[in-house]
Amino acid sequence: MKQPRTPHVVVVMGVAGTGKTTIGPLLASRLGVPYAEGDDFHPEANIAKMTAGTPLTDEDRWPWLDAIGVWAHGRAGLGGVVSSSALKRSYRDRLRAAAPGIVFVHLTGDRGLIEERMAHRQGHFMPTALLDSQFATLQPLQADESGVAVDVSGSPEEITERAVTALHGLDE
């Protein structure tokens, strides 16, 4: 399989439960680049709020997005994959300001499927009750944003294959 000509820094985005933490490492492995778990960039205060079922505000998210942006900037030209919900255009703009060459893989899917997957997750701090706020906040990728939408139906391997194929399409 051919590798992209220039190693991208890829942000795997989407609402909670779309599989960012599952697909991110698989995609990084396929692309031969490191993976960073976006949740690891959250300050403790954000994790406490989400665990309590309280949606984060934009002000809560700025330091988190800035930390992801610093990581992405450091991987420019080298490639990498990081997960981040990146639900709003303003969040993606902030990430692009830190790392202009990043590309987004938006994991998309039916709300029922996503809720079902969330209900079966173990040890994750995002309760299914916050899924409605995530969908309400979501602003899908726009035509002028570098990225692809990838459906999350099927196995993790199938989803990863769709993402790799779509990313290769960006390089052509």
PyMOL CGO cylinders between C-alpha atoms (Angstrom):
from pymol import cmd
from pymol.cgo import CYLINDER

trace = [
    CYLINDER, 0.00, 0.00, 0.00, 1.40, 3.39, -0.92, 0.3, 1, 1, 1, 1, 1, 1,
    CYLINDER, 1.40, 3.39, -0.92, 2.00, 5.90, 1.82, 0.3, 1, 1, 1, 1, 1, 1,
    CYLINDER, 2.00, 5.90, 1.82, 0.85, 9.52, 1.51, 0.3, 1, 1, 1, 1, 1, 1,
    CYLINDER, 0.85, 9.52, 1.51, 3.52, 11.67, -0.18, 0.3, 1, 1, 1, 1, 1, 1,
    CYLINDER, 3.52, 11.67, -0.18, 3.72, 14.00, 2.79, 0.3, 1, 1, 1, 1, 1, 1,
    CYLINDER, 3.72, 14.00, 2.79, 3.01, 12.53, 6.22, 0.3, 1, 1, 1, 1, 1, 1,
    CYLINDER, 3.01, 12.53, 6.22, -0.14, 14.22, 7.43, 0.3, 1, 1, 1, 1, 1, 1,
    CYLINDER, -0.14, 14.22, 7.43, -0.99, 15.07, 10.98, 0.3, 1, 1, 1, 1, 1, 1,
    CYLINDER, -0.99, 15.07, 10.98, -4.50, 13.62, 11.15, 0.3, 1, 1, 1, 1, 1, 1,
    CYLINDER, -4.50, 13.62, 11.15, -7.11, 14.62, 13.71, 0.3, 1, 1, 1, 1, 1, 1,
    CYLINDER, -7.11, 14.62, 13.71, -9.70, 11.86, 14.15, 0.3, 1, 1, 1, 1, 1, 1,
    CYLINDER, -9.70, 11.86, 14.15, -12.83, 13.79, 15.12, 0.3, 1, 1, 1, 1, 1, 1,
    CYLINDER, -12.83, 13.79, 15.12, -16.47, 13.19, 15.90, 0.3, 1, 1, 1, 1, 1, 1,
    CYLINDER, -16.47, 13.19, 15.90, -18.98, 12.98, 18.72, 0.3, 1, 1, 1, 1, 1, 1,
    CYLINDER, -18.98, 12.98, 18.72, -18.38, 10.71, 21.69, 0.3, 1, 1, 1, 1, 1, 1,
    CYLINDER, -18.38, 10.71, 21.69, -18.85, 7.05, 20.87, 0.3, 1, 1, 1, 1, 1, 1,
    CYLINDER, -18.85, 7.05, 20.87, -17.84, 7.19, 17.20, 0.3, 1, 1, 1, 1, 1, 1,
    CYLINDER, -17.84, 7.19, 17.20, -14.67, 5.23, 17.91, 0.3, 1, 1, 1, 1, 1, 1,
    CYLINDER, -14.67, 5.23, 17.91, -11.96, 7.90, 17.90, 0.3, 1, 1, 1, 1, 1, 1,
    CYLINDER, -11.96, 7.90, 17.90, -9.92, 6.03, 20.53, 0.3, 1, 1, 1, 1, 1, 1,
    CYLINDER, -9.92, 6.03, 20.53, -10.28, 2.75, 18.62, 0.3, 1, 1, 1, 1, 1, 1,
    CYLINDER, -10.28, 2.75, 18.62, -9.79, 4.03, 15.08, 0.3, 1, 1, 1, 1, 1, 1,
    CYLINDER, -9.79, 4.03, 15.08, -7.02, 6.53, 15.92, 0.3, 1, 1, 1, 1, 1, 1,
    CYLINDER, -7.02, 6.53, 15.92, -4.38, 3.94, 16.89, 0.3, 1, 1, 1, 1, 1, 1,
    CYLINDER, -4.38, 3.94, 16.89, -5.39, 1.63, 14.03, 0.3, 1, 1, 1, 1, 1, 1,
    CYLINDER, -5.39, 1.63, 14.03, -5.09, 4.49, 11.55, 0.3, 1, 1, 1, 1, 1, 1,
    CYLINDER, -5.09, 4.49, 11.55, -1.73, 5.58, 13.00, 0.3, 1, 1, 1, 1, 1, 1,
    CYLINDER, -1.73, 5.58, 13.00, -0.45, 2.03, 12.68, 0.3, 1, 1, 1, 1, 1, 1,
    CYLINDER, -0.45, 2.03, 12.68, -1.58, 1.81, 9.05, 0.3, 1, 1, 1, 1, 1, 1,
    CYLINDER, -1.58, 1.81, 9.05, 0.06, 5.17, 8.27, 0.3, 1, 1, 1, 1, 1, 1,
    CYLINDER, 0.06, 5.17, 8.27, 3.24, 4.30, 10.19, 0.3, 1, 1, 1, 1, 1, 1,
    CYLINDER, 3.24, 4.30, 10.19, 3.03, 7.34, 12.49, 0.3, 1, 1, 1, 1, 1, 1,
    CYLINDER, 3.03, 7.34, 12.49, 2.57, 7.85, 16.26, 0.3, 1, 1, 1, 1, 1, 1,
    CYLINDER, 2.57, 7.85, 16.26, -0.84, 8.17, 17.92, 0.3, 1, 1, 1, 1, 1, 1,
    CYLINDER, -0.84, 8.17, 17.92, -1.79, 10.58, 20.70, 0.3, 1, 1, 1, 1, 1, 1,
    CYLINDER, -1.79, 10.58, 20.70, -5.01, 10.13, 22.70, 0.3, 1, 1, 1, 1, 1, 1,
    CYLINDER, -5.01, 10.13, 22.70, -6.81, 13.48, 22.72, 0.3, 1, 1, 1, 1, 1, 1,
    CYLINDER, -6.81, 13.48, 22.72, -8.39, 12.85, 26.11, 0.3, 1, 1, 1, 1, 1, 1,
    CYLINDER, -8.39, 12.85, 26.11, -4.89, 12.78, 27.63, 0.3, 1, 1, 1, 1, 1, 1,
    CYLINDER, -4.89, 12.78, 27.63, -4.56, 16.49, 26.81, 0.3, 1, 1, 1, 1, 1, 1,
    CYLINDER, -4.56, 16.49, 26.81, -7.58, 17.45, 28.98, 0.3, 1, 1, 1, 1, 1, 1,
    CYLINDER, -7.58, 17.45, 28.98, -6.88, 19.27, 32.23, 0.3, 1, 1, 1, 1, 1, 1,
    CYLINDER, -6.88, 19.27, 32.23, -8.17, 17.43, 35.32, 0.3, 1, 1, 1, 1, 1, 1,
    CYLINDER, -8.17, 17.43, 35.32, -10.91, 20.05, 35.76, 0.3, 1, 1, 1, 1, 1, 1,
    CYLINDER, -10.91, 20.05, 35.76, -12.37, 19.14, 32.34, 0.3, 1, 1, 1, 1, 1, 1,
    CYLINDER, -12.37, 19.14, 32.34, -12.38, 15.43, 33.15, 0.3, 1, 1, 1, 1, 1, 1,
    CYLINDER, -12.38, 15.43, 33.15, -14.12, 16.13, 36.45, 0.3, 1, 1, 1, 1, 1, 1,
    CYLINDER, -14.12, 16.13, 36.45, -16.82, 18.17, 34.69, 0.3, 1, 1, 1, 1, 1, 1,
    CYLINDER, -16.82, 18.17, 34.69, -17.43, 15.52, 32.03, 0.3, 1, 1, 1, 1, 1, 1,
    CYLINDER, -17.43, 15.52, 32.03, -17.48, 12.73, 34.62, 0.3, 1, 1, 1, 1, 1, 1,
    CYLINDER, -17.48, 12.73, 34.62, -20.16, 14.68, 36.48, 0.3, 1, 1, 1, 1, 1, 1,
    CYLINDER, -20.16, 14.68, 36.48, -22.18, 14.92, 33.26, 0.3, 1, 1, 1, 1, 1, 1,
    CYLINDER, -22.18, 14.92, 33.26, -21.51, 18.64, 32.78, 0.3, 1, 1, 1, 1, 1, 1,
    CYLINDER, -21.51, 18.64, 32.78, -20.80, 19.69, 29.19, 0.3, 1, 1, 1, 1, 1, 1,
    CYLINDER, -20.80, 19.69, 29.19, -17.60, 21.65, 28.68, 0.3, 1, 1, 1, 1, 1, 1,
    CYLINDER, -17.60, 21.65, 28.68, -17.75, 25.30, 27.69, 0.3, 1, 1, 1, 1, 1, 1,
    CYLINDER, -17.75, 25.30, 27.69, -15.63, 26.80, 24.94, 0.3, 1, 1, 1, 1, 1, 1,
    CYLINDER, -15.63, 26.80, 24.94, -13.48, 28.37, 27.67, 0.3, 1, 1, 1, 1, 1, 1,
    CYLINDER, -13.48, 28.37, 27.67, -12.90, 24.88, 29.12, 0.3, 1, 1, 1, 1, 1, 1,
    CYLINDER, -12.90, 24.88, 29.12, -11.85, 23.58, 25.71, 0.3, 1, 1, 1, 1, 1, 1,
    CYLINDER, -11.85, 23.58, 25.71, -9.30, 26.26, 24.67, 0.3, 1, 1, 1, 1, 1, 1,
    CYLINDER, -9.30, 26.26, 24.67, -6.38, 24.96, 26.83, 0.3, 1, 1, 1, 1, 1, 1,
    CYLINDER, -6.38, 24.96, 26.83, -7.16, 21.40, 25.68, 0.3, 1, 1, 1, 1, 1, 1,
    CYLINDER, -7.16, 21.40, 25.68, -7.23, 22.37, 22.00, 0.3, 1, 1, 1, 1, 1, 1,
    CYLINDER, -7.23, 22.37, 22.00, -4.06, 24.42, 22.44, 0.3, 1, 1, 1, 1, 1, 1,
    CYLINDER, -4.06, 24.42, 22.44, -2.27, 21.41, 23.94, 0.3, 1, 1, 1, 1, 1, 1,
    CYLINDER, -2.27, 21.41, 23.94, -3.36, 19.22, 21.02, 0.3, 1, 1, 1, 1, 1, 1,
    CYLINDER, -3.36, 19.22, 21.02, -2.26, 21.98, 18.63, 0.3, 1, 1, 1, 1, 1, 1,
    CYLINDER, -2.26, 21.98, 18.63, 1.21, 22.06, 20.19, 0.3, 1, 1, 1, 1, 1, 1,
    CYLINDER, 1.21, 22.06, 20.19, 1.52, 18.29, 19.72, 0.3, 1, 1, 1, 1, 1, 1,
    CYLINDER, 1.52, 18.29, 19.72, 0.27, 18.50, 16.11, 0.3, 1, 1, 1, 1, 1, 1,
    CYLINDER, 0.27, 18.50, 16.11, 2.64, 21.38, 15.34, 0.3, 1, 1, 1, 1, 1, 1,
    CYLINDER, 2.64, 21.38, 15.34, 5.55, 19.30, 16.67, 0.3, 1, 1, 1, 1, 1, 1,
    CYLINDER, 5.55, 19.30, 16.67, 4.60, 16.48, 14.29, 0.3, 1, 1, 1, 1, 1, 1,
    CYLINDER, 4.60, 16.48, 14.29, 4.38, 18.74, 11.19, 0.3, 1, 1, 1, 1, 1, 1,
    CYLINDER, 4.38, 18.74, 11.19, 6.16, 17.06, 8.28, 0.3, 1, 1, 1, 1, 1, 1,
    CYLINDER, 6.16, 17.06, 8.28, 6.59, 13.89, 10.32, 0.3, 1, 1, 1, 1, 1, 1,
    CYLINDER, 6.59, 13.89, 10.32, 2.97, 12.77, 10.53, 0.3, 1, 1, 1, 1, 1, 1,
    CYLINDER, 2.97, 12.77, 10.53, 0.85, 11.67, 13.42, 0.3, 1, 1, 1, 1, 1, 1,
    CYLINDER, 0.85, 11.67, 13.42, -2.69, 10.86, 14.45, 0.3, 1, 1, 1, 1, 1, 1,
    CYLINDER, -2.69, 10.86, 14.45, -4.49, 12.46, 17.38, 0.3, 1, 1, 1, 1, 1, 1,
    CYLINDER, -4.49, 12.46, 17.38, -8.07, 12.13, 18.53, 0.3, 1, 1, 1, 1, 1, 1,
    CYLINDER, -8.07, 12.13, 18.53, -10.19, 15.18, 19.34, 0.3, 1, 1, 1, 1, 1, 1,
    CYLINDER, -10.19, 15.18, 19.34, -13.93, 15.67, 19.15, 0.3, 1, 1, 1, 1, 1, 1,
    CYLINDER, -13.93, 15.67, 19.15, -13.25, 18.97, 17.26, 0.3, 1, 1, 1, 1, 1, 1,
    CYLINDER, -13.25, 18.97, 17.26, -17.01, 19.41, 17.05, 0.3, 1, 1, 1, 1, 1, 1,
    CYLINDER, -17.01, 19.41, 17.05, -17.10, 23.10, 16.13, 0.3, 1, 1, 1, 1, 1, 1,
    CYLINDER, -17.10, 23.10, 16.13, -15.50, 24.90, 13.21, 0.3, 1, 1, 1, 1, 1, 1,
    CYLINDER, -15.50, 24.90, 13.21, -13.94, 27.33, 15.71, 0.3, 1, 1, 1, 1, 1, 1,
    CYLINDER, -13.94, 27.33, 15.71, -12.21, 24.40, 17.46, 0.3, 1, 1, 1, 1, 1, 1,
    CYLINDER, -12.21, 24.40, 17.46, -10.82, 23.10, 14.17, 0.3, 1, 1, 1, 1, 1, 1,
    CYLINDER, -10.82, 23.10, 14.17, -9.75, 26.63, 13.21, 0.3, 1, 1, 1, 1, 1, 1,
    CYLINDER, -9.75, 26.63, 13.21, -7.84, 26.85, 16.49, 0.3, 1, 1, 1, 1, 1, 1,
    CYLINDER, -7.84, 26.85, 16.49, -6.11, 23.53, 15.78, 0.3, 1, 1, 1, 1, 1, 1,
    CYLINDER, -6.11, 23.53, 15.78, -5.29, 24.67, 12.21, 0.3, 1, 1, 1, 1, 1, 1,
    CYLINDER, -5.29, 24.67, 12.21, -3.85, 27.93, 13.57, 0.3, 1, 1, 1, 1, 1, 1,
    CYLINDER, -3.85, 27.93, 13.57, -1.37, 25.89, 15.63, 0.3, 1, 1, 1, 1, 1, 1,
    CYLINDER, -1.37, 25.89, 15.63, -0.70, 23.26, 12.95, 0.3, 1, 1, 1, 1, 1, 1,
    CYLINDER, -0.70, 23.26, 12.95, -1.74, 24.57, 9.50, 0.3, 1, 1, 1, 1, 1, 1,
    CYLINDER, -1.74, 24.57, 9.50, -1.24, 21.29, 7.62, 0.3, 1, 1, 1, 1, 1, 1,
    CYLINDER, -1.24, 21.29, 7.62, -3.55, 19.11, 9.70, 0.3, 1, 1, 1, 1, 1, 1,
    CYLINDER, -3.55, 19.11, 9.70, -6.21, 16.99, 8.07, 0.3, 1, 1, 1, 1, 1, 1,
    CYLINDER, -6.21, 16.99, 8.07, -9.45, 15.84, 9.71, 0.3, 1, 1, 1, 1, 1, 1,
    CYLINDER, -9.45, 15.84, 9.71, -11.06, 12.40, 9.58, 0.3, 1, 1, 1, 1, 1, 1,
    CYLINDER, -11.06, 12.40, 9.58, -14.63, 12.97, 10.74, 0.3, 1, 1, 1, 1, 1, 1,
    CYLINDER, -14.63, 12.97, 10.74, -16.11, 9.71, 12.06, 0.3, 1, 1, 1, 1, 1, 1,
    CYLINDER, -16.11, 9.71, 12.06, -19.82, 9.90, 11.34, 0.3, 1, 1, 1, 1, 1, 1,
    CYLINDER, -19.82, 9.90, 11.34, -22.71, 7.57, 12.01, 0.3, 1, 1, 1, 1, 1, 1,
    CYLINDER, -22.71, 7.57, 12.01, -26.27, 6.95, 13.00, 0.3, 1, 1, 1, 1, 1, 1,
    CYLINDER, -26.27, 6.95, 13.00, -27.08, 8.28, 16.48, 0.3, 1, 1, 1, 1, 1, 1,
    CYLINDER, -27.08, 8.28, 16.48, -28.64, 4.97, 17.51, 0.3, 1, 1, 1, 1, 1, 1,
    CYLINDER, -28.64, 4.97, 17.51, -25.50, 3.02, 16.61, 0.3, 1, 1, 1, 1, 1, 1,
    CYLINDER, -25.50, 3.02, 16.61, -23.29, 5.51, 18.46, 0.3, 1, 1, 1, 1, 1, 1,
    CYLINDER, -23.29, 5.51, 18.46, -25.49, 5.43, 21.58, 0.3, 1, 1, 1, 1, 1, 1,
    CYLINDER, -25.49, 5.43, 21.58, -25.45, 1.61, 21.52, 0.3, 1, 1, 1, 1, 1, 1,
    CYLINDER, -25.45, 1.61, 21.52, -21.64, 1.59, 21.36, 0.3, 1, 1, 1, 1, 1, 1,
    CYLINDER, -21.64, 1.59, 21.36, -21.38, 4.13, 24.17, 0.3, 1, 1, 1, 1, 1, 1,
    CYLINDER, -21.38, 4.13, 24.17, -23.63, 2.03, 26.38, 0.3, 1, 1, 1, 1, 1, 1,
    CYLINDER, -23.63, 2.03, 26.38, -21.16, -0.86, 26.14, 0.3, 1, 1, 1, 1, 1, 1,
    CYLINDER, -21.16, -0.86, 26.14, -17.94, 1.09, 26.78, 0.3, 1, 1, 1, 1, 1, 1,
    CYLINDER, -17.94, 1.09, 26.78, -16.02, 0.35, 29.95, 0.3, 1, 1, 1, 1, 1, 1,
    CYLINDER, -16.02, 0.35, 29.95, -14.04, 2.84, 32.00, 0.3, 1, 1, 1, 1, 1, 1,
    CYLINDER, -14.04, 2.84, 32.00, -14.78, 5.97, 29.98, 0.3, 1, 1, 1, 1, 1, 1,
    CYLINDER, -14.78, 5.97, 29.98, -15.73, 9.24, 31.64, 0.3, 1, 1, 1, 1, 1, 1,
    CYLINDER, -15.73, 9.24, 31.64, -18.23, 10.47, 29.00, 0.3, 1, 1, 1, 1, 1, 1,
    CYLINDER, -18.23, 10.47, 29.00, -21.77, 9.41, 29.97, 0.3, 1, 1, 1, 1, 1, 1,
    CYLINDER, -21.77, 9.41, 29.97, -24.32, 8.75, 27.22, 0.3, 1, 1, 1, 1, 1, 1,
    CYLINDER, -24.32, 8.75, 27.22, -26.40, 11.63, 28.63, 0.3, 1, 1, 1, 1, 1, 1,
    CYLINDER, -26.40, 11.63, 28.63, -23.91, 14.05, 27.05, 0.3, 1, 1, 1, 1, 1, 1,
    CYLINDER, -23.91, 14.05, 27.05, -24.43, 12.60, 23.57, 0.3, 1, 1, 1, 1, 1, 1,
    CYLINDER, -24.43, 12.60, 23.57, -27.34, 14.98, 22.87, 0.3, 1, 1, 1, 1, 1, 1,
    CYLINDER, -27.34, 14.98, 22.87, -25.16, 18.00, 23.66, 0.3, 1, 1, 1, 1, 1, 1,
    CYLINDER, -25.16, 18.00, 23.66, -22.43, 16.60, 21.42, 0.3, 1, 1, 1, 1, 1, 1,
    CYLINDER, -22.43, 16.60, 21.42, -24.80, 16.24, 18.45, 0.3, 1, 1, 1, 1, 1, 1,
    CYLINDER, -24.80, 16.24, 18.45, -26.25, 19.71, 19.14, 0.3, 1, 1, 1, 1, 1, 1,
    CYLINDER, -26.25, 19.71, 19.14, -22.72, 21.20, 19.09, 0.3, 1, 1, 1, 1, 1, 1,
    CYLINDER, -22.72, 21.20, 19.09, -21.46, 19.28, 16.03, 0.3, 1, 1, 1, 1, 1, 1,
    CYLINDER, -21.46, 19.28, 16.03, -20.65, 21.38, 12.97, 0.3, 1, 1, 1, 1, 1, 1,
    CYLINDER, -20.65, 21.38, 12.97, -19.62, 18.91, 10.23, 0.3, 1, 1, 1, 1, 1, 1,
    CYLINDER, -19.62, 18.91, 10.23, -16.54, 19.60, 8.10, 0.3, 1, 1, 1, 1, 1, 1,
    CYLINDER, -16.54, 19.60, 8.10, -17.13, 22.33, 5.54, 0.3, 1, 1, 1, 1, 1, 1,
    CYLINDER, -17.13, 22.33, 5.54, -16.01, 22.31, 1.91, 0.3, 1, 1, 1, 1, 1, 1,
    CYLINDER, -16.01, 22.31, 1.91, -13.01, 24.57, 2.62, 0.3, 1, 1, 1, 1, 1, 1,
    CYLINDER, -13.01, 24.57, 2.62, -11.69, 22.33, 5.42, 0.3, 1, 1, 1, 1, 1, 1,
    CYLINDER, -11.69, 22.33, 5.42, -9.08, 19.69, 4.60, 0.3, 1, 1, 1, 1, 1, 1,
    CYLINDER, -9.08, 19.69, 4.60, -10.56, 16.40, 5.62, 0.3, 1, 1, 1, 1, 1, 1,
    CYLINDER, -10.56, 16.40, 5.62, -12.86, 13.48, 4.95, 0.3, 1, 1, 1, 1, 1, 1,
    CYLINDER, -12.86, 13.48, 4.95, -16.00, 12.02, 6.48, 0.3, 1, 1, 1, 1, 1, 1,
    CYLINDER, -16.00, 12.02, 6.48, -15.88, 8.29, 7.25, 0.3, 1, 1, 1, 1, 1, 1,
    CYLINDER, -15.88, 8.29, 7.25, -18.90, 6.22, 8.22, 0.3, 1, 1, 1, 1, 1, 1,
    CYLINDER, -18.90, 6.22, 8.22, -18.50, 4.24, 11.46, 0.3, 1, 1, 1, 1, 1, 1,
    CYLINDER, -18.50, 4.24, 11.46, -20.66, 1.25, 10.56, 0.3, 1, 1, 1, 1, 1, 1,
    CYLINDER, -20.66, 1.25, 10.56, -18.83, -2.07, 10.42, 0.3, 1, 1, 1, 1, 1, 1,
    CYLINDER, -18.83, -2.07, 10.42, -15.73, -3.34, 12.17, 0.3, 1, 1, 1, 1, 1, 1,
    CYLINDER, -15.73, -3.34, 12.17, -12.85, -1.13, 13.32, 0.3, 1, 1, 1, 1, 1, 1,
    CYLINDER, -12.85, -1.13, 13.32, -10.74, -2.61, 10.53, 0.3, 1, 1, 1, 1, 1, 1,
    CYLINDER, -10.74, -2.61, 10.53, -13.38, -1.71, 7.91, 0.3, 1, 1, 1, 1, 1, 1,
    CYLINDER, -13.38, -1.71, 7.91, -13.67, 1.83, 9.26, 0.3, 1, 1, 1, 1, 1, 1,
    CYLINDER, -13.67, 1.83, 9.26, -9.87, 2.20, 9.27, 0.3, 1, 1, 1, 1, 1, 1,
    CYLINDER, -9.87, 2.20, 9.27, -9.66, 0.95, 5.68, 0.3, 1, 1, 1, 1, 1, 1,
    CYLINDER, -9.66, 0.95, 5.68, -12.27, 3.54, 4.61, 0.3, 1, 1, 1, 1, 1, 1,
    CYLINDER, -12.27, 3.54, 4.61, -10.26, 6.27, 6.38, 0.3, 1, 1, 1, 1, 1, 1,
    CYLINDER, -10.26, 6.27, 6.38, -6.96, 5.23, 4.74, 0.3, 1, 1, 1, 1, 1, 1,
    CYLINDER, -6.96, 5.23, 4.74, -8.61, 5.13, 1.30, 0.3, 1, 1, 1, 1, 1, 1,
    CYLINDER, -8.61, 5.13, 1.30, -10.22, 8.54, 1.82, 0.3, 1, 1, 1, 1, 1, 1,
    CYLINDER, -10.22, 8.54, 1.82, -6.95, 10.08, 3.05, 0.3, 1, 1, 1, 1, 1, 1,
    CYLINDER, -6.95, 10.08, 3.05, -5.10, 8.72, 0.02, 0.3, 1, 1, 1, 1, 1, 1,
    CYLINDER, -5.10, 8.72, 0.02, -7.75, 10.46, -2.11, 0.3, 1, 1, 1, 1, 1, 1,
    CYLINDER, -7.75, 10.46, -2.11, -6.68, 13.78, -0.57, 0.3, 1, 1, 1, 1, 1, 1,
    CYLINDER, -6.68, 13.78, -0.57, -3.11, 13.21, -1.81, 0.3, 1, 1, 1, 1, 1, 1,
    CYLINDER, -3.11, 13.21, -1.81, -4.10, 12.68, -5.43, 0.3, 1, 1, 1, 1, 1, 1,
]
cmd.load_cgo(trace, "trace")
